[in-house]
Amino acid sequence: MKITWESPLLPPSATTKEGALKPMDAEQLREHAHRMVDFIADYYKSIESYPVLSQVEPGYLHEHLPDSAPKHPEKLESILDDIQQNIIPGVTHWQSPGYFAYYPSNSSIAGFLGEMLSASFNIVGFSWVASPAATELEVIVLDWVAKLLKLPKQFLSSGHGGGVIQGTASEAVLVALLAARDKMLKIGKSSLGNLVVYASDQTHSALQKACQIAGIHPENFRVIKAYSSTNYSLDPEVLRKTISLDISTGLIPFFLCATVGTTSSAAVDPLSALGKIAKAYGMWLHIDAAYAGSACICPEYRHYIDGIEEADSFDMNAHKWLLTNFDCSLLWVKDRSALVYSLSTNPEFLKNKASEEGKVVDFKDLQIPLGRRFRSLKLWMVLRLYGVENLQNYMRNHIKLAQQFVEFVNSDPRFEVVTPQMFSLVCFYLRPPPNIQDDGYKLNKSLLGAVNSSGKIFMSHTVLSGKFVLRLAVGAPLTEERHIKEAWELIQEQASILLGSLSL
Amino acid sequence: MKITWESPLLPPSATTKEGALKPMDAEQLREHAHRMVDFIADYYKSIESYPVLSQVEPGYLHEHLPDSAPKHPEKLESILDDIQQNIIPGVTHWQSPGYFAYYPSNSSIAGFLGEMLSASFNIVGFSWVASPAATELEVIVLDWVAKLLKLPKQFLSSGHGGGVIQGTASEAVLVALLAARDKMLKIGKSSLGNLVVYASDQTHSALQKACQIAGIHPENFRVIKAYSSTNYSLDPEVLRKTISLDISTGLIPFFLCATVGTTSSAAVDPLSALGKIAKAYGMWLHIDAAYAGSACICPEYRHYIDGIEEADSFDMNAHKWLLTNFDCSLLWVKDRSALVYSLSTNPEFLKNKASEEGKVVDFKDLQIPLGRRFRSLKLWMVLRLYGVENLQNYMRNHIKLAQQFVEFVNSDPRFEVVTPQMFSLVCFYLRPPPNIQDDGYKLNKSLLGAVNSSGKIFMSHTVLSGKFVLRLAVGAPLTEERHIKEAWELIQEQASILLGSLSL
């Protein structure tokens, strides 16, 4: 669609006739934002023409930008030119259909519209009164998603629990850890130095960081090795033994983090067994389903979170795979008051009738920062503009594409699928030829470098049992069947070149 | 300006002919986003017609929304209708010209455009490689602002220091506190239980929260009372005595938080004197200039941060008064490695050549979360689209408007300006008539309630030396002289009604 303008003689200006700045003139907003919409739509139209992984060198931007801020205003057009010429080459295009690295960071039209609206209200929703709609929509929409996930009733807002949007899964695990820590310290049965945290070595590094922040002694962070024999999921028996040993030396187990869809291989920890252990020892059980949680809105994948009944907190990132622009991490807890106990402050300047009467929830007390954006808008718009069925099919399609990629890999004896495909992630590697001195580490690292340098796709890697493994995570909104096929052909081609050079 | 469309026969659809979701179709993005731009521009045009403080009752939204997410897609128009009918009544309009509460949260056209662009790239810039432009632009633009503020060279990126965008000032003080904590623990001269934090009782509650999170013992958080005699700034002599006493009992002073522009009354702590004390005792000095820092880009206000030379970290919120949409808190440190020591993790799945070669900064290691948005874009666009002179004049104008309000208050003997006007904040109160049994607390609380219930303006309050004080913070981008006048007339009118009812 093309837009035509009724050209005014003079465009709306950022300043009044007297020269005063009008940073919020509605007509200039309209004009400039329409221009930006076209810039963005054109970006998406041409997104496949850019290298997925930015190919710039460190420090590239310094050469292109001045050393100091301009004294006088510049035109939007010259800024847009600069974005095209100098910023975009330094962007790694997470929205490109050739993006298969880490896990996805979905943008969508609905999510984007929600971000626009949120940025225009630009409220800071720390308390209910600061913008009641922000708090209330968040409560309602997180109940919606909780129902899609069939979370136990205790996670709904009708009782003592409920959902709250965090920025990231890192913040979610941190607030859960703090709540668990302070619950233990409150009852006075332990000092900080005695508290022990448990998780598998496949758990996201966010937990280690959370422990550092919360002052958990590094020696009290039990990282339990997970093996290929359990597909890199946490072995409940090893956990139980580790806990017993700690208790026998006077330590206090208090926090267990289980993962549904680990970052390396999308492994799923056995929630039911872990839940029983957590319950037996009075530990807080946090479930990190940052990536894979979204898939659990499909009935056929819901079983991956069976056992969630014993969890105290559950987190998934709508900003990964659920088409809600970053950031939007959904945390549900059974007991909001545990978070509030850890994180609330009540300064005079924020006191207000609604909070004092206890009729409302003030989300400032369930998160690290005070301020917060109106993030529920974008999630609400995604759910409404697409509907649940479309969202389910969206994820099913990505999982199907990943299956297709598995078939490609299996069809080429030079390659090997390393772990069973989970959700939309494929972990695979190029087998080292017997005639070279390499266990495959260098070979696969080189292959990854070659593939990513091509600019056609961007994949990332992990190391599993010492093996350098390539990860292809399907999940970008624009990815279609042809992109999977092209990715595979590129990988094969680069592998041939690499193996050819080795056999010389 | 009006936009006309070349109407297509069928609008771009969210699904393919086969029914698969196309959540990122460029033409549908274009159409929908243009529609949203008009919705937003119209919102700004009519913003004065809405009550500034939302007048809804707790739980209002439940009646208007269904209990669960829709199975099938809904039309954008019906969602926009819902926003108009059900969301906007629950919004407290921080962008309204009648918004004078807390401190401002500026939106601007430039900031809004930056948010749009950032949401469309939707990158997650944890490491340099995840999108080099995001890291590099942030480094450059924070150098720009550091130069505007004439920060000491050590805060620039050319040495060991530099700037990093945090979500909020709460996160900024938390990461500073963690860096200071771990620096002390690293040298092994103290245990966590011995570390003491110092600040005045006017310091933002974010510091208390940071202490709770970092595991600082509540008894080791020294809240030093500030008095009207020093205009609510921290008395260096009292601080010195408090520190001496702590040292004599074996405690270790390690963190001092000074504020430039406190939340209650925009008080300014004496940085030079505090810096000397911090230096003498080897303490980390953090300066929280969340609100007032922006004004310090004007030469005539720069003296408020004189003494910053001895600080280790300095924070100001571009999202308050510097026309950059929320969130965008600018933190500068002299020694990035102190943050990295506290906050870094190095999981295999994030390893990459650029990081391993040490040529780049990975901002994940200077903040709480792993993921981060491309927030430098909006700050860069604000600086370029407006230019430094306009930004300085923008703040000068707000300060002038606040002065005007002070004159209004002074002209009415029923009222009193409580603390000297600092920046664009006026703290005032209605004197209780001698014939009533009230020290003014109830009276001013009632006045605030009446004024805010009118919907015409939104102010907030604080308590200073037991006195309930009204705060009028000028700073919304649309506020003009007439709004100040109207606000004052409304306050006078409501005071007359209130005093009249008392004398009956």
Interface residues (C-beta under 8 A of the other chain):
Chain A: M1 K2 I3 T4 W5 E6 P8 P12 A14 T15 G19 A20 L21 P23 M24 D25 A26 E27 Q28 L29 R30 E31 H32 A33 H34 M36 V37 D38 F39 I40 A41 D42 Y43 Y44 K45 L53 S54 V56 P58 G59 Y60 L61 H62 L65 D67 S68 A69 P70 K71 H72 P73 E74 L76 I79 I83 N86 I87 I88 P89 G90 V91 T92 H93 W94 Q95 Y102 S105 N106 S107 S108 I109 A110 G111 F112 L113 E115 M116 L117 A119 S120 F121 N122 I123 V124 W128 V129 A130 S131 P132 A133 A134 E136 L137 I140 V141 D143 W144 V145 K147 L148 G167 T168 A169 S170 E171 L174 L178 R181 D182 L192 H204 S205 A206 Q208 K209 Q212 I213 A214 G215 T263 S264 H319 L323 N325 F326 D327 S342 L343 T345 N346 P347 E348 F349 L350 K351 K353 A354 K359 V360 I368 P369 L370 G371 R373 L377 M381 L383 R384 L385 Y386 G387 V388 E389 N390 L391 N393 Y394 N397 G449 S460 H461 T462 V463 R471 P477 L478
Chain B: M1 K2 I3 T4 W5 E6 P8 P12 A14 T15 G19 A20 L21 P23 M24 D25 A26 E27 Q28 L29 R30 E31 H32 A33 H34 M36 V37 D38 F39 I40 A41 D42 Y43 Y44 K45 L53 S54 V56 P58 G59 Y60 L61 H62 L65 D67 S68 A69 P70 K71 H72 P73 E74 L76 I79 I83 N86 I87 I88 P89 G90 V91 T92 H93 W94 Q95 Y102 S105 N106 S107 S108 I109 A110 G111 F112 L113 E115 M116 L117 A119 S120 F121 N122 I123 V124 W128 V129 A130 S131 P132 A133 A134 E136 L137 I140 V141 D143 W144 V145 K147 L148 G167 T168 A169 S170 E171 L174 L178 R181 D182 L192 H204 S205 A206 Q208 K209 Q212 I213 A214 G215 T263 S264 H319 L323 N325 F326 D327 S342 L343 T345 N346 P347 E348 F349 L350 K351 K353 A354 K359 V360 I368 P369 L370 G371 R373 L377 M381 L383 R384 L385 Y386 G387 V388 E389 N390 L391 N393 Y394 N397 G449 S460 H461 T462 V463 R471 P477 L478
